Amino acid sequence: MSEANAGGDNDPNMTTITVKIPQAFLEDLDATWRAEDFPSRSEFIRWALRDAVKHPAFSRKG
């Protein structure tokens, strides 16, 4: 999980984005990052996005 700690919330190189998701999915997301012992929701989301970009397990190309 060391990569998940790259760049904290006060890092001037970070950009804030807004994402709309269903409440039920947010509840699942929050349960997951807590269960996996991430320090914050933002750290977990950064880790998940980084993993999806570096190691895509799917393709939307038909």
C-alpha positions as protocol buffer text, in pm:
chain_id: "A"
residue {
  index: 1
  type: MET
  ca { x: 0 y: 0 z: 0 }
}
residue {
  index: 2
  type: SER
  ca { x: 301 y: 231 z: -12 }
}
residue {
  index: 3
  type: GLU
  ca { x: 191 y: 380 z: -344 }
}
residue {
  index: 4
  type: ALA
  ca { x: -139 y: 477 z: -186 }
}
residue {
  index: 5
  type: ASN
  ca { x: 42 y: 724 z: 35 }
}
residue {
  index: 6
  type: ALA
  ca { x: 191 y: 915 z: -258 }
}
residue {
  index: 7
  type: GLY
  ca { x: 74 y: 1276 z: -240 }
}
residue {
  index: 8
  type: GLY
  ca { x: -130 y: 1387 z: 54 }
}
residue {
  index: 9
  type: ASP
  ca { x: -439 y: 1605 z: 56 }
}
residue {
  index: 10
  type: ASN
  ca { x: -225 y: 1916 z: 113 }
}
residue {
  index: 11
  type: ASP
  ca { x: 6 y: 1844 z: -182 }
}
residue {
  index: 12
  type: PRO
  ca { x: 11 y: 2150 z: -414 }
}
residue {
  index: 13
  type: ASN
  ca { x: 41 y: 1914 z: -713 }
}
residue {
  index: 14
  type: MET
  ca { x: -299 y: 1761 z: -639 }
}
residue {
  index: 15
  type: THR
  ca { x: -614 y: 1870 z: -820 }
}
residue {
  index: 16
  type: THR
  ca { x: -961 y: 1833 z: -676 }
}
residue {
  index: 17
  type: ILE
  ca { x: -1224 y: 1664 z: -891 }
}
residue {
  index: 18
  type: THR
  ca { x: -1595 y: 1608 z: -835 }
}
residue {
  index: 19
  type: VAL
  ca { x: -1755 y: 1272 z: -906 }
}
residue {
  index: 20
  type: LYS
  ca { x: -2121 y: 1185 z: -867 }
}
residue {
  index: 21
  type: ILE
  ca { x: -2197 y: 829 z: -756 }
}
residue {
  index: 22
  type: PRO
  ca { x: -2506 y: 663 z: -609 }
}
residue {
  index: 23
  type: GLN
  ca { x: -2534 y: 676 z: -229 }
}
residue {
  index: 24
  type: ALA
  ca { x: -2532 y: 295 z: -205 }
}
residue {
  index: 25
  type: PHE
  ca { x: -2202 y: 280 z: -396 }
}
residue {
  index: 26
  type: LEU
  ca { x: -2051 y: 546 z: -169 }
}
residue {
  index: 27
  type: GLU
  ca { x: -2148 y: 338 z: 133 }
}
residue {
  index: 28
  type: ASP
  ca { x: -1975 y: 34 z: -21 }
}
residue {
  index: 29
  type: LEU
  ca { x: -1670 y: 244 z: -108 }
}
residue {
  index: 30
  type: ASP
  ca { x: -1645 y: 380 z: 247 }
}
residue {
  index: 31
  type: ALA
  ca { x: -1679 y: 34 z: 399 }
}
residue {
  index: 32
  type: THR
  ca { x: -1406 y: -94 z: 167 }
}
residue {
  index: 33
  type: TRP
  ca { x: -1143 y: 173 z: 234 }
}
residue {
  index: 34
  type: ARG
  ca { x: -1197 y: 140 z: 607 }
}
residue {
  index: 35
  type: ALA
  ca { x: -1181 y: -242 z: 596 }
}
residue {
  index: 36
  type: GLU
  ca { x: -861 y: -226 z: 388 }
}
residue {
  index: 37
  type: ASP
  ca { x: -706 y: 19 z: 639 }
}
residue {
  index: 38
  type: PHE
  ca { x: -655 y: 312 z: 402 }
}
residue {
  index: 39
  type: PRO
  ca { x: -600 y: 642 z: 586 }
}
residue {
  index: 40
  type: SER
  ca { x: -877 y: 820 z: 394 }
}
residue {
  index: 41
  type: ARG
  ca { x: -1136 y: 793 z: 119 }
}
residue {
  index: 42
  type: SER
  ca { x: -917 y: 1010 z: -106 }
}
residue {
  index: 43
  type: GLU
  ca { x: -615 y: 781 z: -61 }
}
residue {
  index: 44
  type: PHE
  ca { x: -827 y: 479 z: -151 }
}
residue {
  index: 45
  type: ILE
  ca { x: -974 y: 645 z: -460 }
}
residue {
  index: 46
  type: ARG
  ca { x: -627 y: 755 z: -577 }
}
residue {
  index: 47
  type: TRP
  ca { x: -502 y: 398 z: -529 }
}
residue {
  index: 48
  type: ALA
  ca { x: -800 y: 249 z: -716 }
}
residue {
  index: 49
  type: LEU
  ca { x: -766 y: 495 z: -1006 }
}
residue {
  index: 50
  type: ARG
  ca { x: -390 y: 440 z: -1028 }
}
residue {
  index: 51
  type: ASP
  ca { x: -444 y: 63 z: -1031 }
}
residue {
  index: 52
  type: ALA
  ca { x: -714 y: 89 z: -1301 }
}
residue {
  index: 53
  type: VAL
  ca { x: -489 y: 300 z: -1524 }
}
residue {
  index: 54
  type: LYS
  ca { x: -169 y: 99 z: -1475 }
}
residue {
  index: 55
  type: HIS
  ca { x: -329 y: -247 z: -1472 }
}
residue {
  index: 56
  type: PRO
  ca { x: -657 y: -234 z: -1662 }
}
residue {
  index: 57
  type: ALA
  ca { x: -847 y: -561 z: -1632 }
}
residue {
  index: 58
  type: PHE
  ca { x: -1111 y: -459 z: -1882 }
}
residue {
  index: 59
  type: SER
  ca { x: -1149 y: -273 z: -2208 }
}
residue {
  index: 60
  type: ARG
  ca { x: -1445 y: -72 z: -2330 }
}
residue {
  index: 61
  type: LYS
  ca { x: -1327 y: -130 z: -2686 }
}
residue {
  index: 62
  type: GLY
  ca { x: -1549 y: -387 z: -2852 }
}
